[in-house]
Amino acid sequence: MKLVEFVSALVHCSEKAANIARVIRSEQALFELLVEEKTGDSKNKRFVQDFKTLADVLVQETIKHDMGKRVSILEYIGLFML
């Protein structure tokens, strides 16, 4: 896989992630189901608000799946050894 193809695949994944985020944000019930504010001891003290979000995990796993179908790990490593 050429670097141009790799970058194109990343752009495609980025658009897919943005679409997932838009859908989650547009449907209040889905947003409330997938995003939860942390409180008490589980909250990171450095932030005013801290969230546990299954939406992030969904996006990350989608990207990992899509990129995994397109790029083997050996190709991925090779792209950065040029």
Secondary structure, DSSP 8 states (H G I E B T S, - for coil): --HHHHHHHHHHHHHHHHHHHHHHHH-HHHHHHHEEE--GGGS-TTSSS-EEEHHHHHHHHHHHHHHHHH--HHHHHHHTT-
